């Protein structure tokens, strides 16, 4: 058992630390959440389509779907978003990751108006 300890401890400590931080974030969001914040969030995620568009936009701006998904989970836990609203945001975050990756890989020189000189 002693040989497995260096592998087992980080394997268990990682998820425990993640869940602790998520709980701490949810408590903080719950403390600052008001009716105005809930109304603002529900405006951007009132249905699945607007949630998807919000998730795509925020993920493209932040370039991190993980942070968007973690914030969405924390907002659901703080009861600022419903589970149905969060589904659209998470789906949009995944689509936004694909969109931002394709945007970075887009070859602008191929579509330039002026011909580019080749070496």
ABEGO torsion letter per residue (X at the ends): XAAAAAAAAAAAAAAAAAAAAAAAAAAAAAAABBAAAAAAAAAAAABAAAAAAAAAAAAAAAGBAAAAAAAAAAAAAAGABBAAAAAAAAAAAAAAAAAAAAAAABBAAAABABBBBBX
